[in-house]
Amino acid sequence: MKITRFSFNAFQELTYVIWDDVSLECAIIDPGCYYRREQQVLENYISKNNLKVKYLLITHIHLDHYFGAPFVARTYNVPVSASKADEPLLDLMSRQAEMYGTPLPEAPIAIGNYLQAGDTLYLGKEPIHILSVPGHSKGSLAYYLPESECVFCGDALFQGSIGRTDLPGGDFEELLNTIRTQLFTLPPETVVYSGHSGETTIADEIRSNPFLQ
């Protein structure tokens, strides 16, 4: 699986494009593109590589991960795929924006495809397994690709840190339990792609993450 990441918006959120180099099917994970120039960067990448956008995948519905969802859904005619448990956060997004002094670029779009733990999607022939990783938000999801030995976990787990739990739906103890039971049980060589930090591995976080010792 090919993986490209982009840092978008004032929160320096990481948006990922993952794609199969045979079928050229791709998924856009957490489109944070806020400005028109950021949208164009994403558009140009998709066009340059002749990619077919199959999925718009959301790890969790916080505004920095969702700014570009309406644009991607409209441009590529794909529904938002996310957890129903995070749906209440759509109604809070304007309040989130006010809190951070960052107006929404456009009204948030509704979830069109509900995902839950145990679901499996495919890019080409490669499976993407859906994991439930609540704690940062009630409906946080992770996308695990066993063949590519990587997981996209949004803001659940970072290099040497964990997601904040002081926002609506956050729960510190739930997040710690989630990481231990859903992420730390993945193969140790699994590369972790987070929503705001550099890459790490499950083995490194088990060994040295100070929140999980």
Rosetta blueprint (number, residue, H / E / L):
1 M L
2 K E
3 I E
4 T E
5 R E
6 F E
7 S E
8 F E
9 N L
10 A L
11 F L
12 Q L
13 E E
14 L E
15 T E
16 Y E
17 V E
18 I E
19 W E
20 D L
21 D L
22 V L
23 S L
24 L L
25 E E
26 C E
27 A E
28 I E
29 I E
30 D L
31 P L
32 G L
33 C L
34 Y L
35 Y L
36 R H
37 R H
38 E H
39 Q H
40 Q H
41 V H
42 L H
43 E H
44 N H
45 Y H
46 I H
47 S H
48 K H
49 N L
50 N L
51 L L
52 K E
53 V E
54 K E
55 Y E
56 L E
57 L E
58 I L
59 T L
60 H L
61 I L
62 H L
63 L H
64 D H
65 H H
66 Y H
67 F L
68 G L
69 A H
70 P H
71 F H
72 V H
73 A H
74 R H
75 T H
76 Y H
77 N L
78 V L
79 P L
80 V E
81 S E
82 A E
83 S L
84 K H
85 A H
86 D H
87 E L
88 P H
89 L H
90 L H
91 D H
92 L H
93 M H
94 S H
95 R H
96 Q H
97 A H
98 E H
99 M H
100 Y H
101 G L
102 T L
103 P L
104 L L
105 P L
106 E L
107 A L
108 P L
109 I L
110 A L
111 I E
112 G E
113 N E
114 Y E
115 L L
116 Q L
117 A L
118 G L
119 D L
120 T E
121 L E
122 Y E
123 L E
124 G L
125 K L
126 E E
127 P E
128 I E
129 H E
130 I E
131 L E
132 S E
133 V L
134 P L
135 G L
136 H L
137 S L
138 K L
139 G L
140 S L
141 L E
142 A E
143 Y E
144 Y E
145 L E
146 P L
147 E L
148 S L
149 E L
150 C E
151 V E
152 F E
153 C E
154 G E
155 D L
156 A L
157 L E
158 F E
159 Q L
160 G L
161 S E
162 I E
163 G L
164 R L
165 T L
166 D L
167 L L
168 P L
169 G L
170 G L
171 D L
172 F H
173 E H
174 E H
175 L H
176 L H
177 N H
178 T H
179 I H
180 R H
181 T H
182 Q H
183 L H
184 F L
185 T L
186 L L
187 P L
188 P L
189 E L
190 T L
191 V E
192 V E
193 Y E
194 S E
195 G L
196 H L
197 S L
198 G L
199 E L
200 T E
201 T E
202 I H
203 A H
204 D H
205 E H
206 I H
207 R H
208 S H
209 N L
210 P H
211 F H
212 L H
213 Q L
